[in-house]
Amino acid sequence: MRIARIHLILMIFPIMLGCTEDEENNDGIIDQDGIEFTQWEQVWSDEFDGIIIDESRWNKLRWRPGWVNNEQQAYTDRDTNLFLKDGNLVIQALTEPGYYGTDYTGTAYNADYTSGRMNTDDKVSWIYGRFDIRAKLPKGNGSWPAIWMLGENISSVGWPNCGEIDIMEHVGFDNGQIHGSVHTEDYNHANNTQKSGTTFIETATDSFHIYSLEWSPTYLRYLIDNESFFFIYNNSNGDVSKWPFDEPQYIILNLAIGGDWGGGHGIDPSAFPMKMMVDYVRVHKMSKNFGNVEVTFQVDMQYETVSGMGVWLSGGNISSGQPGGLQMQPIPDSSIWKITLTLPPNSSFTYKYRNGYYPNTWSGGWESVPDDCGEVQYNDRTLSVGQLDTVIAAICFSSCSECD
Protein backbone atom coordinates (compact mmCIF):
# COMPACT_ATOMS: atom_id res chain seq x y z
CA MET A 1 0.00 0.00 0.00
CA ARG A 2 0.91 3.61 -0.37
CA ILE A 3 2.01 4.59 3.11
CA ALA A 4 4.71 3.06 5.34
CA ARG A 5 3.63 0.07 7.39
CA ILE A 6 4.92 -1.46 10.58
CA HIS A 7 5.89 -5.13 10.41
CA LEU A 8 4.36 -7.07 13.28
CA ILE A 9 6.07 -10.47 13.13
CA LEU A 10 9.53 -10.02 14.57
CA MET A 11 10.90 -13.55 14.32
CA ILE A 12 12.31 -14.57 10.92
CA PHE A 13 12.39 -18.28 10.20
CA PRO A 14 14.06 -20.07 7.26
CA ILE A 15 12.46 -19.09 3.95
CA MET A 16 10.65 -21.85 2.08
CA LEU A 17 10.18 -21.99 -1.64
CA GLY A 18 6.77 -23.41 -0.91
CA CYS A 19 5.65 -25.89 -3.52
CA THR A 20 2.52 -27.81 -3.98
CA GLU A 21 2.46 -29.66 -7.26
CA ASP A 22 4.62 -28.41 -10.11
CA GLU A 23 1.55 -27.61 -12.13
CA GLU A 24 1.95 -25.74 -15.40
CA ASN A 25 0.24 -22.53 -16.31
CA ASN A 26 -0.48 -23.22 -19.96
CA ASP A 27 0.21 -20.13 -22.05
CA GLY A 28 -0.58 -21.89 -25.30
CA ILE A 29 2.62 -20.75 -27.07
CA ILE A 30 3.40 -22.70 -30.24
CA ASP A 31 6.91 -22.88 -31.65
CA GLN A 32 7.85 -23.06 -35.34
CA ASP A 33 7.58 -26.85 -35.29
CA GLY A 34 4.04 -26.76 -33.93
CA ILE A 35 5.07 -27.87 -30.43
CA GLU A 36 3.24 -26.24 -27.55
CA PHE A 37 5.25 -24.81 -24.64
CA THR A 38 4.33 -23.03 -21.45
CA GLN A 39 6.24 -19.92 -20.43
CA TRP A 40 5.42 -20.27 -16.72
CA GLU A 41 5.35 -23.25 -14.39
CA GLN A 42 3.28 -23.09 -11.23
CA VAL A 43 5.17 -23.67 -7.98
CA TRP A 44 2.62 -22.60 -5.34
CA SER A 45 -1.06 -21.75 -5.19
CA ASP A 46 -4.10 -21.40 -3.03
CA GLU A 47 -7.38 -21.93 -4.89
CA PHE A 48 -9.52 -21.27 -1.78
CA ASP A 49 -11.68 -24.30 -2.55
CA GLY A 50 -11.81 -25.61 1.02
CA ILE A 51 -14.02 -24.91 3.98
CA ILE A 52 -11.61 -22.89 6.10
CA ILE A 53 -8.57 -20.72 5.39
CA ASP A 54 -5.38 -22.78 5.39
CA GLU A 55 -3.35 -21.34 8.26
CA SER A 56 -0.30 -23.32 7.24
CA ARG A 57 -0.18 -20.90 4.30
CA TRP A 58 -1.64 -17.69 5.68
CA ASN A 59 -1.38 -15.51 8.79
CA LYS A 60 -4.62 -13.79 9.80
CA LEU A 61 -3.57 -10.51 11.38
CA ARG A 62 -5.04 -8.79 14.44
CA TRP A 63 -4.47 -5.04 14.44
CA ARG A 64 -6.17 -2.17 16.23
CA PRO A 65 -7.51 0.87 14.32
CA GLY A 66 -5.04 3.54 13.26
CA TRP A 67 -2.01 1.24 13.43
CA VAL A 68 -0.89 2.36 9.97
CA ASN A 69 -2.02 4.98 7.46
CA ASN A 70 -4.64 6.31 9.93
CA GLU A 71 -6.94 3.52 8.77
CA GLN A 72 -10.19 3.25 10.70
CA GLN A 73 -10.79 -0.49 10.66
CA ALA A 74 -9.63 -3.08 13.12
CA TYR A 75 -8.18 -6.18 11.47
CA THR A 76 -9.56 -9.31 13.12
CA ASP A 77 -9.13 -13.05 12.60
CA ARG A 78 -12.89 -13.67 12.93
CA ASP A 79 -14.76 -15.70 10.33
CA THR A 80 -17.02 -12.70 9.76
CA ASN A 81 -14.08 -10.76 8.31
CA LEU A 82 -12.07 -13.58 6.71
CA PHE A 83 -13.73 -16.68 5.31
CA LEU A 84 -14.11 -18.98 2.31
CA LYS A 85 -17.31 -19.15 0.28
CA ASP A 86 -18.11 -20.70 -3.10
CA GLY A 87 -14.45 -21.24 -3.96
CA ASN A 88 -13.37 -17.70 -3.04
CA LEU A 89 -11.57 -16.05 -0.18
CA VAL A 90 -13.79 -13.28 1.13
CA ILE A 91 -12.22 -10.34 2.95
CA GLN A 92 -15.25 -8.56 4.39
CA ALA A 93 -15.36 -5.12 5.96
CA LEU A 94 -18.22 -4.44 8.36
CA THR A 95 -19.54 -1.36 10.12
CA GLU A 96 -19.74 -2.30 13.81
CA PRO A 97 -19.98 0.84 15.97
CA GLY A 98 -18.49 0.25 19.39
CA TYR A 99 -16.84 -3.06 18.51
CA TYR A 100 -14.45 -4.10 21.26
CA GLY A 101 -11.39 -6.29 20.64
CA THR A 102 -7.72 -6.88 21.37
CA ASP A 103 -4.82 -6.73 18.93
CA TYR A 104 -1.97 -9.23 18.61
CA THR A 105 -0.15 -7.62 21.57
CA GLY A 106 -3.19 -8.00 23.83
CA THR A 107 -3.93 -4.26 23.71
CA ALA A 108 -7.65 -3.52 23.96
CA TYR A 109 -9.37 -1.16 21.51
CA ASN A 110 -12.74 0.07 20.27
CA ALA A 111 -13.51 0.28 16.56
CA ASP A 112 -16.40 1.34 14.36
CA TYR A 113 -15.22 -0.81 11.43
CA THR A 114 -13.69 -4.28 11.15
CA SER A 115 -12.00 -5.99 8.23
CA GLY A 116 -9.39 -8.62 7.31
CA ARG A 117 -5.73 -8.80 6.38
CA MET A 118 -3.67 -11.92 5.57
CA ASN A 119 -0.07 -12.56 4.61
CA THR A 120 2.36 -15.42 3.98
CA ASP A 121 5.15 -13.99 6.16
CA ASP A 122 7.37 -16.69 7.71
CA LYS A 123 5.38 -19.34 5.83
CA VAL A 124 6.44 -18.90 2.22
CA SER A 125 8.38 -16.22 0.33
CA TRP A 126 9.78 -15.87 -3.16
CA ILE A 127 12.52 -14.20 -5.16
CA TYR A 128 11.39 -13.53 -8.76
CA GLY A 129 8.60 -15.22 -10.70
CA ARG A 130 5.09 -14.46 -11.84
CA PHE A 131 2.30 -13.79 -9.37
CA ASP A 132 -1.35 -14.06 -10.49
CA ILE A 133 -4.20 -13.04 -8.20
CA ARG A 134 -7.75 -13.23 -9.55
CA ALA A 135 -9.95 -10.89 -7.57
CA LYS A 136 -13.10 -8.82 -7.53
CA LEU A 137 -12.76 -5.50 -5.71
CA PRO A 138 -15.18 -3.87 -3.27
CA LYS A 139 -17.28 -0.88 -4.19
CA GLY A 140 -17.92 2.25 -2.16
CA ASN A 141 -16.23 5.35 -0.77
CA GLY A 142 -13.82 4.50 2.01
CA SER A 143 -12.71 1.13 0.62
CA TRP A 144 -8.98 0.61 0.06
CA PRO A 145 -8.17 -2.96 -1.06
CA ALA A 146 -4.61 -4.00 -1.85
CA ILE A 147 -2.67 -6.95 -3.25
CA TRP A 148 0.99 -6.41 -2.46
CA MET A 149 4.36 -7.73 -1.28
CA LEU A 150 6.98 -6.82 1.32
CA GLY A 151 10.57 -7.91 1.83
CA GLU A 152 11.02 -10.58 4.51
CA ASN A 153 13.94 -8.53 5.86
CA ILE A 154 11.67 -5.68 7.00
CA SER A 155 12.28 -6.57 10.64
CA SER A 156 16.02 -5.97 10.25
CA VAL A 157 16.22 -3.14 7.69
CA GLY A 158 12.82 -1.46 8.12
CA TRP A 159 10.47 0.13 5.61
CA PRO A 160 10.99 1.24 2.88
CA ASN A 161 14.50 -0.23 2.76
CA CYS A 162 13.01 -3.74 2.55
CA GLY A 163 11.22 -2.87 -0.69
CA GLU A 164 7.48 -2.86 -1.28
CA ILE A 165 5.75 -4.02 -4.47
CA ASP A 166 2.10 -2.99 -4.80
CA ILE A 167 0.61 -5.27 -7.43
CA MET A 168 -2.85 -3.69 -7.13
CA GLU A 169 -4.34 -0.84 -5.14
CA HIS A 170 -7.77 0.71 -5.55
CA VAL A 171 -9.65 3.40 -3.63
CA GLY A 172 -13.43 3.47 -3.72
CA PHE A 173 -13.80 7.17 -4.42
CA ASP A 174 -11.90 6.70 -7.71
CA ASN A 175 -13.76 3.66 -8.95
CA GLY A 176 -11.96 1.67 -11.66
CA GLN A 177 -8.54 3.32 -11.36
CA ILE A 178 -6.01 0.57 -10.66
CA HIS A 179 -2.60 1.51 -9.30
CA GLY A 180 0.70 -0.39 -9.31
CA SER A 181 3.71 0.96 -7.40
CA VAL A 182 7.02 0.31 -5.73
CA HIS A 183 8.46 1.92 -2.62
CA THR A 184 12.17 1.84 -1.79
CA GLU A 185 14.59 3.96 0.24
CA ASP A 186 15.12 6.33 -2.71
CA TYR A 187 11.73 5.97 -4.40
CA ASN A 188 8.82 6.45 -2.00
CA HIS A 189 5.81 8.66 -1.46
CA ALA A 190 7.38 10.43 1.54
CA ASN A 191 9.87 11.98 -0.87
CA ASN A 192 7.34 12.21 -3.72
CA THR A 193 9.62 9.91 -5.71
CA GLN A 194 7.61 6.69 -5.71
CA LYS A 195 7.32 4.86 -9.04
CA SER A 196 3.69 4.27 -9.94
CA GLY A 197 1.51 3.38 -12.89
CA THR A 198 -2.26 3.57 -13.31
CA THR A 199 -4.83 2.11 -15.65
CA PHE A 200 -8.63 2.15 -15.78
CA ILE A 201 -10.67 -1.05 -15.49
CA GLU A 202 -14.35 -0.20 -15.79
CA THR A 203 -15.58 -3.47 -14.26
CA ALA A 204 -13.01 -3.74 -11.44
CA THR A 205 -15.74 -3.76 -8.77
CA ASP A 206 -18.30 -5.72 -10.81
CA SER A 207 -16.33 -8.75 -12.01
CA PHE A 208 -13.14 -10.71 -11.45
CA HIS A 209 -9.86 -9.70 -13.07
CA ILE A 210 -6.38 -11.22 -12.90
CA TYR A 211 -3.82 -8.87 -11.33
CA SER A 212 -0.30 -10.02 -12.18
CA LEU A 213 3.33 -9.20 -11.52
CA GLU A 214 6.32 -10.52 -13.43
CA TRP A 215 9.45 -10.04 -11.35
CA SER A 216 13.00 -10.69 -12.53
CA PRO A 217 16.43 -9.31 -11.55
CA THR A 218 16.11 -6.69 -14.30
CA TYR A 219 12.45 -5.62 -14.30
CA LEU A 220 9.03 -5.50 -12.71
CA ARG A 221 6.14 -5.85 -15.15
CA TYR A 222 2.54 -5.23 -14.06
CA LEU A 223 -0.38 -6.77 -15.94
CA ILE A 224 -4.16 -6.99 -15.71
CA ASP A 225 -5.82 -9.87 -17.56
CA ASN A 226 -2.43 -10.49 -19.18
CA GLU A 227 -2.20 -6.95 -20.59
CA SER A 228 0.79 -4.95 -19.37
CA PHE A 229 0.08 -1.49 -17.93
CA PHE A 230 3.27 -0.58 -16.02
CA PHE A 231 6.95 -1.46 -16.30
CA ILE A 232 10.00 -0.66 -14.16
CA TYR A 233 13.48 -1.45 -15.40
CA ASN A 234 16.33 -2.03 -12.97
CA ASN A 235 18.97 0.57 -13.78
CA SER A 236 20.20 0.77 -10.18
CA ASN A 237 23.73 -0.53 -10.86
CA GLY A 238 23.48 -2.55 -7.65
CA ASP A 239 22.25 0.29 -5.43
CA VAL A 240 19.80 -1.37 -2.99
CA SER A 241 18.31 2.00 -2.06
CA LYS A 242 16.91 2.04 -5.60
CA TRP A 243 16.40 -1.70 -6.19
CA PRO A 244 16.04 -3.86 -3.05
CA PHE A 245 14.14 -6.48 -5.03
CA ASP A 246 16.73 -9.26 -4.97
CA GLU A 247 15.57 -10.54 -1.59
CA PRO A 248 12.57 -12.76 -0.71
CA GLN A 249 9.15 -11.14 -0.46
CA TYR A 250 5.84 -12.38 0.94
CA ILE A 251 2.28 -11.73 -0.27
CA ILE A 252 -0.31 -9.59 1.54
CA LEU A 253 -4.07 -9.34 0.89
CA ASN A 254 -6.11 -6.76 2.77
CA LEU A 255 -9.10 -4.45 2.71
CA ALA A 256 -8.57 -1.19 4.59
CA ILE A 257 -11.29 1.29 5.44
CA GLY A 258 -10.62 5.02 5.37
CA GLY A 259 -7.09 6.13 6.07
CA ASP A 260 -4.83 8.71 4.47
CA TRP A 261 -5.72 7.65 0.93
CA GLY A 262 -8.83 5.49 1.14
CA GLY A 263 -10.68 8.02 3.31
CA GLY A 264 -9.98 10.98 1.06
CA HIS A 265 -13.70 11.38 0.24
CA GLY A 266 -15.15 9.97 3.42
CA ILE A 267 -16.70 6.56 4.15
CA ASP A 268 -20.07 5.60 2.70
CA PRO A 269 -22.04 3.78 5.43
CA SER A 270 -24.50 2.41 2.87
CA ALA A 271 -21.70 0.52 1.06
CA PHE A 272 -21.27 -2.05 3.86
CA PRO A 273 -20.65 -4.89 3.97
CA MET A 274 -17.73 -4.33 1.58
CA LYS A 275 -16.19 -7.46 0.11
CA MET A 276 -12.93 -8.16 -1.64
CA MET A 277 -13.21 -11.61 -3.21
CA VAL A 278 -10.14 -13.60 -4.26
CA ASP A 279 -10.58 -16.62 -6.51
CA TYR A 280 -6.95 -17.74 -6.34
CA VAL A 281 -3.32 -16.79 -5.69
CA ARG A 282 -0.83 -18.54 -8.00
CA VAL A 283 2.94 -18.26 -8.10
CA HIS A 284 5.04 -19.38 -11.06
CA LYS A 285 8.65 -19.67 -12.12
CA MET A 286 9.78 -19.17 -15.70
CA SER A 287 9.90 -22.43 -17.66
CA LYS A 288 13.30 -23.85 -18.61
CA ASN A 289 12.14 -23.51 -22.24
CA PHE A 290 12.08 -19.72 -21.88
CA GLY A 291 14.42 -16.98 -20.76
CA ASN A 292 14.58 -13.22 -20.78
CA VAL A 293 15.69 -11.60 -24.03
CA GLU A 294 18.48 -9.09 -24.61
CA VAL A 295 17.42 -6.20 -26.84
CA THR A 296 19.93 -3.59 -28.04
CA PHE A 297 18.45 -0.19 -28.92
CA GLN A 298 20.46 2.12 -31.18
CA VAL A 299 19.94 5.67 -32.38
CA ASP A 300 22.10 7.73 -34.73
CA MET A 301 22.64 11.33 -33.56
CA GLN A 302 24.56 12.34 -36.74
CA TYR A 303 22.48 15.47 -37.34
CA GLU A 304 21.99 16.42 -33.67
CA THR A 305 23.98 18.43 -31.18
CA VAL A 306 24.08 16.16 -28.14
CA SER A 307 23.87 17.81 -24.73
CA GLY A 308 26.36 17.12 -21.97
CA MET A 309 23.92 14.68 -20.38
CA GLY A 310 23.91 12.45 -23.44
CA VAL A 311 21.08 10.43 -25.01
CA TRP A 312 18.32 8.56 -23.24
CA LEU A 313 15.79 5.84 -24.05
CA SER A 314 12.72 7.63 -22.79
CA GLY A 315 9.00 8.14 -23.27
CA GLY A 316 6.50 5.38 -23.93
CA ASN A 317 6.07 2.64 -21.37
CA ILE A 318 9.49 1.00 -21.38
CA SER A 319 10.92 3.69 -19.11
CA SER A 320 7.71 4.85 -17.43
CA GLY A 321 9.13 4.00 -14.02
CA GLN A 322 12.42 5.86 -14.54
CA PRO A 323 12.17 9.67 -14.40
CA GLY A 324 14.20 10.93 -17.34
CA GLY A 325 14.54 7.53 -18.96
CA LEU A 326 17.38 5.02 -19.30
CA GLN A 327 20.80 6.40 -20.16
CA MET A 328 22.42 5.24 -23.41
CA GLN A 329 26.14 4.99 -24.16
CA PRO A 330 28.03 6.28 -27.24
CA ILE A 331 29.71 3.83 -29.59
CA PRO A 332 33.32 5.04 -30.01
CA ASP A 333 34.24 6.71 -33.32
CA SER A 334 30.62 6.95 -34.42
CA SER A 335 27.52 9.09 -33.91
CA ILE A 336 25.51 6.10 -32.65
CA TRP A 337 24.31 5.65 -29.08
CA LYS A 338 23.07 2.33 -27.71
CA ILE A 339 21.70 0.53 -24.68
CA THR A 340 21.08 -3.19 -24.12
CA LEU A 341 18.15 -4.19 -21.91
CA THR A 342 17.12 -7.60 -20.60
CA LEU A 343 13.38 -7.80 -21.26
CA PRO A 344 10.57 -10.35 -20.83
CA PRO A 345 9.95 -12.65 -23.81
CA ASN A 346 6.68 -12.33 -25.75
CA SER A 347 6.13 -8.73 -24.63
CA SER A 348 5.64 -5.37 -26.31
CA PHE A 349 6.73 -1.82 -25.52
CA THR A 350 6.53 1.78 -26.71
CA TYR A 351 9.46 4.20 -26.51
CA LYS A 352 11.26 7.25 -27.87
CA TYR A 353 14.81 8.57 -27.81
CA ARG A 354 15.63 11.75 -25.96
CA ASN A 355 18.52 14.18 -26.42
CA GLY A 356 19.73 15.33 -23.02
CA TYR A 357 18.37 14.86 -19.55
CA TYR A 358 16.50 17.54 -17.65
CA PRO A 359 16.33 16.39 -14.02
CA ASN A 360 13.62 18.79 -12.91
CA THR A 361 11.29 18.63 -15.88
CA TRP A 362 9.97 16.29 -18.57
CA SER A 363 9.99 19.07 -21.19
CA GLY A 364 12.43 19.20 -24.06
CA GLY A 365 14.74 16.78 -25.74
CA TRP A 366 12.36 14.16 -27.14
CA GLU A 367 12.50 13.24 -30.77
CA SER A 368 9.48 13.92 -33.00
CA VAL A 369 8.73 10.54 -34.55
CA PRO A 370 7.11 10.76 -38.01
CA ASP A 371 3.65 9.29 -38.52
CA ASP A 372 5.14 6.60 -40.77
CA CYS A 373 6.77 4.87 -37.81
CA GLY A 374 5.04 6.42 -34.79
CA GLU A 375 2.00 4.94 -33.11
CA VAL A 376 -0.48 5.53 -30.27
CA GLN A 377 -1.21 8.86 -28.60
CA TYR A 378 2.28 10.35 -28.57
CA ASN A 379 3.61 8.88 -31.82
CA ASP A 380 5.93 6.52 -29.98
CA ARG A 381 8.08 3.87 -31.55
CA THR A 382 6.89 0.33 -30.90
CA LEU A 383 8.71 -2.90 -30.15
CA SER A 384 7.54 -6.52 -30.02
CA VAL A 385 9.92 -8.77 -28.11
CA GLY A 386 9.94 -12.42 -29.12
CA GLN A 387 12.13 -15.20 -27.74
CA LEU A 388 15.46 -14.33 -29.39
CA ASP A 389 18.04 -11.66 -28.60
CA THR A 390 17.64 -8.69 -30.93
CA VAL A 391 19.70 -5.74 -32.14
CA ILE A 392 17.56 -2.88 -33.45
CA ALA A 393 19.05 -1.05 -36.43
CA ALA A 394 20.48 2.40 -35.69
CA ILE A 395 17.61 4.69 -36.70
CA CYS A 396 18.30 8.35 -37.30
CA PHE A 397 16.99 10.53 -34.45
CA SER A 398 13.47 11.79 -35.32
CA SER A 399 13.37 9.58 -38.41
CA CYS A 400 11.96 6.27 -39.58
CA SER A 401 15.14 5.17 -41.32
CA GLU A 402 18.91 5.16 -41.00
CA CYS A 403 20.81 8.42 -41.48
CA ASP A 404 22.11 9.09 -44.99
TIFIVEX-252820 format. One line per 5 residues: their letters; for each residue x, y, z of C-alpha. Coordinates in steps of 0.2 Angstrom, whole numbers, plus 2048, in hexadecimal, padded with zeros to 3 digits. Layout:
% residues N
A) X,Y,Z ~ ...
//
This chain:
% residues 404
MRIAR) 800,800,800 ~ 805,812,7FE ~ 80A,817,810 ~ 818,80F,81B ~ 812,800,825
IHLIL) 819,7F9,835 ~ 81D,7E6,834 ~ 816,7DD,842 ~ 81E,7CC,842 ~ 830,7CE,849
MIFPI) 836,7BC,848 ~ 83E,7B7,837 ~ 83E,7A5,833 ~ 846,79C,824 ~ 83E,7A1,814
MLGCT) 835,793,80A ~ 833,792,7F8 ~ 822,78B,7FB ~ 81C,77F,7EE ~ 80D,775,7EC
EDEEN) 80C,76C,7DC ~ 817,772,7CD ~ 808,776,7C3 ~ 80A,77F,7B3 ~ 801,78F,7AE
NDGII) 7FE,78C,79C ~ 801,79B,792 ~ 7FD,793,781 ~ 80D,798,779 ~ 811,78F,769
DQDGI) 823,78E,762 ~ 827,78D,74F ~ 826,77A,750 ~ 814,77A,756 ~ 819,775,768
EFTQW) 810,77D,776 ~ 81A,784,785 ~ 816,78D,795 ~ 81F,79C,79A ~ 81B,79B,7AC
EQVWS) 81B,78C,7B8 ~ 810,78D,7C8 ~ 81A,78A,7D8 ~ 80D,78F,7E5 ~ 7FB,793,7E6
DEFDG) 7EB,795,7F1 ~ 7DB,792,7E8 ~ 7D0,796,7F7 ~ 7C6,786,7F3 ~ 7C5,780,805
IIIDE) 7BA,783,814 ~ 7C6,78E,81F ~ 7D5,798,81B ~ 7E5,78E,81B ~ 7EF,795,829
SRWNK) 7FF,78B,824 ~ 7FF,798,815 ~ 7F8,7A8,81C ~ 7F9,7B2,82C ~ 7E9,7BB,831
LRWRP) 7EE,7CB,839 ~ 7E7,7D4,848 ~ 7EA,7E7,848 ~ 7E1,7F5,851 ~ 7DA,804,848
GWVNN) 7E7,812,842 ~ 7F6,806,843 ~ 7FC,80C,832 ~ 7F6,819,825 ~ 7E9,820,832
EQQAY) 7DD,812,82C ~ 7CD,810,836 ~ 7CA,7FE,835 ~ 7D0,7F1,842 ~ 7D7,7E1,839
TDRDT) 7D0,7D1,842 ~ 7D2,7BF,83F ~ 7C0,7BC,841 ~ 7B6,7B2,834 ~ 7AB,7C1,831
NLFLK) 7BA,7CA,82A ~ 7C4,7BC,822 ~ 7BB,7AD,81B ~ 7B9,7A1,80C ~ 7A9,7A0,801
DGNLV) 7A5,799,7F0 ~ 7B8,796,7EC ~ 7BD,7A7,7F1 ~ 7C6,7B0,7FF ~ 7BB,7BE,806
IQALT) 7C3,7CC,80F ~ 7B4,7D5,816 ~ 7B3,7E6,81E ~ 7A5,7EA,82A ~ 79E,7F9,833
EPGYY) 79D,7F4,845 ~ 79C,804,850 ~ 7A4,801,861 ~ 7AC,7F1,85D ~ 7B8,7EB,86A
GTDYT) 7C7,7E1,867 ~ 7D9,7DE,86B ~ 7E8,7DE,85F ~ 7F6,7D2,85D ~ 7FF,7DA,86C
GTAYN) 7F0,7D8,877 ~ 7EC,7EB,877 ~ 7DA,7EE,878 ~ 7D1,7FA,86C ~ 7C0,800,865
ADYTS) 7BC,801,853 ~ 7AE,807,848 ~ 7B4,7FC,839 ~ 7BC,7EB,838 ~ 7C4,7E2,829
GRMNT) 7D1,7D5,825 ~ 7E3,7D4,820 ~ 7EE,7C4,81C ~ 800,7C1,817 ~ 80C,7B3,814
DDKVS) 81A,7BA,81F ~ 825,7AD,827 ~ 81B,79F,81D ~ 820,7A1,80B ~ 82A,7AF,802
WIYGR) 831,7B1,7F0 ~ 83F,7B9,7E6 ~ 839,7BC,7D4 ~ 82B,7B4,7CA ~ 819,7B8,7C5
FDIRA) 80B,7BB,7D1 ~ 7F9,7BA,7CC ~ 7EB,7BF,7D7 ~ 7D9,7BE,7D0 ~ 7CE,7CA,7DA
KLPKG) 7BE,7D4,7DA ~ 7C0,7E5,7E3 ~ 7B4,7ED,7F0 ~ 7AA,7FC,7EB ~ 7A6,80B,7F5
NGSWP) 7AF,81B,7FC ~ 7BB,817,80A ~ 7C0,806,803 ~ 7D3,803,800 ~ 7D7,7F1,7FB
AIWML) 7E9,7EC,7F7 ~ 7F3,7DD,7F0 ~ 805,7E0,7F4 ~ 816,7D9,7FA ~ 823,7DE,807
GENIS) 835,7D8,809 ~ 837,7CB,817 ~ 846,7D5,81D ~ 83A,7E4,823 ~ 83D,7DF,835
SVGWP) 850,7E2,833 ~ 851,7F0,826 ~ 840,7F9,829 ~ 834,801,81C ~ 837,806,80E
NCGEI) 848,7FF,80E ~ 841,7ED,80D ~ 838,7F2,7FD ~ 825,7F2,7FA ~ 81D,7EC,7EA
DIMEH) 80B,7F1,7E8 ~ 803,7E6,7DB ~ 7F2,7EE,7DC ~ 7EA,7FC,7E6 ~ 7D9,804,7E4
VGFDN) 7D0,811,7EE ~ 7BD,811,7ED ~ 7BB,824,7EA ~ 7C5,821,7D9 ~ 7BB,812,7D3
GQIHG) 7C4,808,7C6 ~ 7D5,811,7C7 ~ 7E2,803,7CB ~ 7F3,808,7D2 ~ 804,7FE,7D1
SVHTE) 813,805,7DB ~ 823,802,7E3 ~ 82A,80A,7F3 ~ 83D,809,7F7 ~ 849,814,801
DYNHA) 84C,820,7F2 ~ 83B,81E,7EA ~ 82C,820,7F6 ~ 81D,82B,7F9 ~ 825,834,808
NNTQK) 831,83C,7FC ~ 825,83D,7ED ~ 830,832,7E3 ~ 826,821,7E3 ~ 825,818,7D3
SGTTF) 812,815,7CE ~ 808,811,7C0 ~ 7F5,812,7BD ~ 7E8,80B,7B2 ~ 7D5,80B,7B1
IETAT) 7CB,7FB,7B3 ~ 7B8,7FF,7B1 ~ 7B2,7EF,7B9 ~ 7BF,7ED,7C7 ~ 7B1,7ED,7D4
DSFHI) 7A5,7E3,7CA ~ 7AE,7D4,7C4 ~ 7BE,7CA,7C7 ~ 7CF,7CF,7BF ~ 7E0,7C8,7C0
YSLEW) 7ED,7D4,7C7 ~ 7FF,7CE,7C3 ~ 811,7D2,7C6 ~ 820,7CB,7BD ~ 82F,7CE,7C7
SPTYL) 841,7CB,7C1 ~ 852,7D1,7C6 ~ 851,7DF,7B8 ~ 83E,7E4,7B8 ~ 82D,7E5,7C0
RYLID) 81F,7E3,7B4 ~ 80D,7E6,7BA ~ 7FE,7DE,7B0 ~ 7EB,7DD,7B1 ~ 7E3,7CF,7A8
NESFF) 7F4,7CC,7A0 ~ 7F5,7DD,799 ~ 804,7E7,79F ~ 800,7F9,7A6 ~ 810,7FD,7B0
FIYNN) 823,7F9,7AF ~ 832,7FD,7B9 ~ 843,7F9,7B3 ~ 852,7F6,7BF ~ 85F,803,7BB
SNGDV) 865,804,7CD ~ 877,7FD,7CA ~ 875,7F3,7DA ~ 86F,801,7E5 ~ 863,7F9,7F1
SKWPF) 85C,80A,7F6 ~ 855,80A,7E4 ~ 852,7F8,7E1 ~ 850,7ED,7F1 ~ 847,7E0,7E7
DEPQY) 854,7D2,7E7 ~ 84E,7CB,7F8 ~ 83F,7C0,7FC ~ 82E,7C8,7FE ~ 81D,7C2,805
IILNL) 80B,7C5,7FF ~ 7FE,7D0,808 ~ 7EC,7D1,804 ~ 7E1,7DE,80E ~ 7D2,7EA,80E
AIGGD) 7D5,7FA,817 ~ 7C8,806,81B ~ 7CB,819,81B ~ 7DD,81F,81E ~ 7E8,82C,816
WGGGH) 7E3,826,805 ~ 7D4,81B,806 ~ 7CB,828,811 ~ 7CE,837,805 ~ 7BB,839,801
GIDPS) 7B4,832,811 ~ 7AD,821,815 ~ 79C,81C,80D ~ 792,813,81B ~ 786,80C,80E
AFPMK) 793,803,805 ~ 796,7F6,813 ~ 799,7E8,814 ~ 7A7,7EA,808 ~ 7AF,7DB,801
MMVDY) 7BF,7D7,7F8 ~ 7BE,7C6,7F0 ~ 7CD,7BC,7EB ~ 7CB,7AD,7DF ~ 7DD,7A7,7E0
VRVHK) 7EF,7AC,7E4 ~ 7FC,7A3,7D8 ~ 80F,7A5,7D8 ~ 819,79F,7C9 ~ 82B,79E,7C3
MSKNF) 831,7A0,7B1 ~ 831,790,7A8 ~ 842,789,7A3 ~ 83D,78A,791 ~ 83C,79D,793
GNVEV) 848,7AB,798 ~ 849,7BE,798 ~ 84E,7C6,788 ~ 85C,7D3,785 ~ 857,7E1,77A
TFQVD) 864,7EE,774 ~ 85C,7FF,76F ~ 866,80B,764 ~ 864,81C,75E ~ 86F,827,752
MQYET) 871,839,758 ~ 87B,83E,748 ~ 870,84D,745 ~ 86E,852,758 ~ 878,85C,764
VSGMG) 878,851,773 ~ 877,859,784 ~ 884,856,792 ~ 878,849,79A ~ 878,83E,78B
VWLSG) 869,834,783 ~ 85C,82B,78C ~ 84F,81D,788 ~ 840,826,78E ~ 82D,829,78C
GNISS) 821,81B,788 ~ 81E,80D,795 ~ 82F,805,795 ~ 837,812,7A0 ~ 827,818,7A9
GQPGG) 82E,814,7BA ~ 83E,81D,7B7 ~ 83D,830,7B8 ~ 847,837,7A9 ~ 849,826,7A1
LQMQP) 857,819,79F ~ 868,820,79B ~ 870,81A,78B ~ 883,819,787 ~ 88C,81F,778
IPDSS) 895,813,76C ~ 8A7,819,76A ~ 8AB,822,759 ~ 899,823,754 ~ 88A,82D,756
IWKIT) 880,81F,75D ~ 87A,81C,76F ~ 873,80C,775 ~ 86C,803,785 ~ 869,7F0,787
LTLPP) 85B,7EB,792 ~ 856,7DA,799 ~ 843,7D9,796 ~ 835,7CC,798 ~ 832,7C1,789
NSSFT) 821,7C2,77F ~ 81F,7D4,785 ~ 81C,7E5,77C ~ 822,7F7,780 ~ 821,809,77A
YKYRN) 82F,815,77B ~ 838,824,775 ~ 84A,82B,775 ~ 84E,83B,77E ~ 85D,847,77C
GYYPN) 863,84D,78D ~ 85C,84A,79E ~ 853,858,7A8 ~ 852,852,7BA ~ 844,85E,7BF
TWSGG) 838,85D,7B1 ~ 832,851,7A3 ~ 832,85F,796 ~ 83E,860,788 ~ 84A,854,77F
WESVP) 83E,847,778 ~ 83E,842,766 ~ 82F,846,75B ~ 82C,835,753 ~ 824,836,742
DDCGE) 812,82E,73F ~ 81A,821,734 ~ 822,818,743 ~ 819,820,752 ~ 80A,819,75A
VQYND) 7FE,81C,769 ~ 7FA,82C,771 ~ 80B,834,771 ~ 812,82C,761 ~ 81E,821,76A
RTLSV) 828,813,762 ~ 822,802,766 ~ 82C,7F2,769 ~ 826,7DF,76A ~ 832,7D4,773
GQLDT) 832,7C2,76E ~ 83D,7B4,775 ~ 84D,7B8,76D ~ 85A,7C6,771 ~ 858,7D5,765
VIAAI) 863,7E3,75F ~ 858,7F2,759 ~ 85F,7FB,74A ~ 866,80C,74E ~ 858,817,748
CFSSC) 85B,82A,745 ~ 855,835,754 ~ 843,83B,74F ~ 843,830,740 ~ 83C,81F,73A
SECD) 84C,81A,731 ~ 85F,81A,733 ~ 868,82A,731 ~ 86F,82D,71F
//
